[in-house]
Amino acid sequence: MLDNYGRQINYMRISITDKCNLRCRYCMPEGVEILPMTDLLSLEEITAVCRQASRLGIDRIKITGGEPLVRKGVVSLVKMVKELPEIRQVTMTTNGVLLKEYLPELKAAGLDAVNISLDTLNRETYQKITGKDHLNDVLASVEAAIDSGLRVKINTVLMRGVNDREWTDIVELAKNRPLDVRFIEMMPIGAGADFSGVSNRELLDALKRRFPEPSEVPHPHEARQSQGDPQPHEALQPCETLQPHEALQIREDPQIHGNGPAVYYKLPGYQGSIGFISAIHGKFCGSCNRIRMTATGDLKPCLCYGTSVNIREILRQQGEEAAAEILKEVIRKKPEAHCFEKKEDISETNKMIAIGG
């Protein structure tokens, strides 16, 4: 289905819980109120929404949270959604703590790919960011997911003064493993607004110094607007002391890596690729193909704005056909662009844990 700006909306991100087994400082710090289960859509209701969405042309579903693997029945949900005739792909974003345990069942249920959030490879820093000591569990899940044959992406958010010096180590994850490392600019939503993120333009400049003359390979549906060059930050300066690999350059990566707005680069000698999701410094709204649904059934056409339509009670009281009409309305009214570059215009006041990734 097309929205009012002619964009094909074929991708839906669905949060299935606001609970999480970590307490990441920029997402779900201590003290966040957890909703009662009666406020959440049941697994059958989520499947019903996916069924109606698929009839409108949405054929790709991302299951998120909170942490989706803490929701009882998540494997059954993956199976139910994947069995819908029009659904081509079901993927998941997870913090990876429980992934290794659930991996065989998820694979059998039809999960196609997994995104694993990982902001550091340092155990002490991991505890500082997440409040928990689960780094080894996450790293084991990364290796298990690769071994299982799932497509694996690592999602990293860099924060100044916290983990911004670790980008070179994180990039190295893609050297001997067939996975993608994606750097995501900090979203100024909820607790994230209290942190200073690292511009992906700045990070790419540092990558260029290590591997001269990169060739950008945009996602086929991407259209971007220049936001100006950021000033370098001293935390990235140690990269300048690295000797550029002689005659090594970033080369074009012709593969399609997924459904999102990441721009990918292929590094010489690396099995995987390096991606950048730049909501602040690489606006990609012209090619946005998604809507979101929270665990409580709030349909959100854009992450930036507080505007949403609740589908839960309509589904419960009036049935699936009425819910389908709400989906159509949300798709049609999707805004032309976000405003993350102008904090004063952001109207979303909920924390990320309540919205879904």
N, C-alpha and C positions, 0 to 999 in steps of 0.2 A: 504494500500500500504506500502511496506517495503522501507526504505531508504537504502543507500549503506552499512550500518552497521548492517542490519538485524532488525532494530527496526520498530515495527508496528506504523505507524503514523495515529492516529484516532481522533485527537483532534485539534481544530483550535480556536485560540483566535482572535477576530475581533474587532478592535477599530472602532467606528462609528462616532466619533467626537473628535476634539482636544480641544473643549471648556469645561470649568468646572465652577461651581458656587462656588468653593473654591479656595484658593491660597496656597496650602500646600507648605511649604518651600523647601521640597526635591523633589517635583514633578513639580509644576507649580507656581513658584514665580511671583510676579508682574513684568510686562514688557515683558512677553512672547508674541510673535507675533501669532495672530490667523489667520488661513487660510481662504480664501474666499470659499463659498459653492461650487463654480464651480470646485474647486480642489478636492472635496470629492466625493467618490462614492455615487451614489444615493441608496436609499433603494432597488430598483429593481436590481441594479447592484450588491449590496452586496448579495442579494438572489441568483442571477445567479452564483456568485462565490461559494456560499454554495452548490448550486445544483451540480456543477461540482466537488467540493471537496467531496461531499457525494458519488459520483459515483466512487471515488478513494479509498473509505473506511473510510473517515472521517465522523463519525456519532455523534460527540459531538461538540457543538459550544458554546463558551463563548463570550458574548457581553460585550465589555468594552468601555472605553473612553480614555482620558478625563472622563467626567461624562456622561454616555450614556443617562440618563434621561433628559438631556437638549436638546437632538436631537429630533426635531419634527418628529413624526411618529414612534417612537421607539416601541410602542405597536404593530403597524401593522407589523413592521419588525419581531418581535418575532413570531407573528402568521404565517407569510409567511415562515419563516425558519423552524418552528416546523412542518408545514404541508408537508415539503419535505419528501417523502416516506422513504428515508434511514437515516434520522436524528432521533436519539433516544433521544437526550437530548439537551435542550437549557437553559443555565444558564446566569447569569449576575453578574458583579462586579460593585458596586455602592458606593458612599460615604454616601448614605442613607438619604440625606437631603430631597429629593422629593419622596422617595420610598413609604411612607405611602399613599401619594396622588394617586400614580399610581398603587398601589398594586392590587386592584380588577380587573383592566383591564389587568394587566400583568398575573395574575392568569388565567383569562378567555382566554387569548391568548395562554396559554400553558407553561409559564415559569416554569421550574422544580426546580430551586434553586437559591439562591442569596448569594453573598459574600459582606459583608458590611465592608468598611474600617473604622477603629476606633482605634486611637492611644492613647487615653486618656479618662478618665471619669471625668476629672477636667475641669470645664468650662473655667477657665483662661488659662490653658495650651492648651485647644482646640483652643481658639482664637489665641494663640501664634503660634501654628503649622499651622492652616488653614487660619488665617486672618479673620475669620468670627465667628459669635455667633450662631451656629446651633446645638450645642450639644444636646439640648433637642429634637430637631426635629429628630436627628439620633436615639436617644434612643427610641423615640416613634415608629420609623420605625422598629427597631429591634423587639420590642414587637408585633407590628402589623404583621410582617412577620412570626413570630413564631405562632401567633394565626391563621394565614391564612393556616397553614399546609405546607408552603414552608420549604425546608431544608435550614438552615441558618448557615453561617460561618462568624466569625469576623476575619478580617485581621488586625494585629497590627505590626507596625514597631517601634522598640525601638531605641531611640537616646540618646547617653550619654549626661547627663547634661540637658536634655529636659524632657523626660518621662520615663527614665530607672528605676526609683524607683516605678513606678505604676504597674509593672507586676503582683504583687499579687492581686491587685484590679481587673485587667482585667481578670485574671484567674477565679475569683469568678463569672464572668458572666455565666460560664458553670456549676455552682453548682446547681442552681434551674431551669435551662432552658435547653431544648434539642437542644443546639447549640454547635458548635465547635469553640474554640478560637485558632487561628493559629498565631504564631510569625514568621514573615518573616524577614530574615536578610536584612539590607540595601543594595540595589544594587548600586554599584559605577558607576552609569550612570547619565549624566546630572548633575543637582543640587545635586543629592544624593551623588556624589563624594566628596562634601564639608562637609559631616556630618560623625561623628564617630558612627557607629552602635554598637549594642551589639551582640556578638557571641551567637548563640543558644546553643553551647556547654556549655558556661558559664551559660546561663539561665537554662539549664537542670540540671547542677550541683546544682544550687540553689533550683530547684524543688525537687531534690533528698534529699536535707537536710530537706525539709519539709515533704516529703513522702518517707521514705527510701526504697531502693532496688526496683527501677522501672523495669518493664518488657517492652522492646521495641517491638512494633508491626509494622513492616514496611509494607508499601503498597505492595501488592502481586507482583508488577512489578519492585520493587526497587532494585538497586544495588548501593552501596555506597563505597566511598574511604575515608580512614581516613586522616584528614588534620592536626593532631597534637592537643594538648590541649592548649587552650588559657589561659592567665593569668587572674585571677579573678580581678574584678573592684570594687572599694569601694562602688559604687552606689548600688550594689546588696548585700552588706554585711548585711544590716538590716535583711535580711531573716534568718540569723543565730540565731537571737534572738527569732525566733518563735519556740515554743515547738513542736517537731514532734508529730503527732497524734499517740498515743500509738496503736500499732498493726495494723496501717493502712499503706498499701503499694499500690503503683501504680500497677494495674493489666493489663493483656493483654486485648486489645480491638480487637475482631475478625472482626468487621465491616469494609467494604470498604467505605471510606468517600468521594470519588470523583475521579477525573481524574489526579490529580497532584502528586507532589513529597513529600508531607508532611508525616512525621513520627508522629504517634499519640500515646498518652498515656491516659489511663483511670484512673482517680483519684477516690479513694474510697468515695462513697456518692455523687458523682457528676453525674448529668444527661448527661451532654455533655462531650466532650473529649478535650484534649489539643494537638495541632499539632505544628510541627516545619518545616518550609521550609528554608533549610540551603544551599543556593547557594554557600556560601563562605566556610563554615566549614562542609559540608556534600554533596559533589559533587554527583549529581544523573543523570548525562548525559547518563549513560549506559541504562537507562530506559526511557529516554525522548520520549514522544509520540506526540509532538505538533509542529505546525508551527503558525506563526502570520501574520496578515494582518493589516496594518495601515489604518487610515481613508481615506488616499489618494490612497490606493491600492498597497502600497509597501508590497510585500510578504517577510517575514523575517524567515529564517530557524532557527535562533538562536538570542536571545536577546543581546548577548554579542558583536556581530560583526556588523559592518556597512553594510555588504553585504545584498543587497535586489534586488528584481526584481519587477518592476512596472507592474501591470496587468491592470491598468485602461484604458490606451489608446489601448492596445491590445484587451480588451473586447469591447471597443466602436467601434473600426475600423474593427476588424476581427471576432468578435463574440465569443460565448461561447466555441466552440470547440478549438479555438486557445488558449483561456484562460486556458482550461484544460491541454494543453500541458505545459504551464508555471507552473502550479501547480505541475505537475509530475516532472519537472526539479528541482523545489525548494525542493521538498521532497527528491529526489534522492541525491541532493547535500548538504543536511543537514550536518553540521560539526560533527565530532565525539564527541567534548566536548567544553564547554565554558572555559573561562580563567579569571573568576572574581577574582580568588585568585592572579592573576598577573596583576595589574592595567595597567602596561606598555604595555601589549599585547591587551587590550580592544580597539577595533577599532570603536565601536559605539560612535558617537559624538552628536547625537540628544538627546533632553530632553525626559524624560519618557512620558510627555504629548503628544509628537509627535509620540511616538512609540505605545503607548497603554500598559495597564497593563499586 
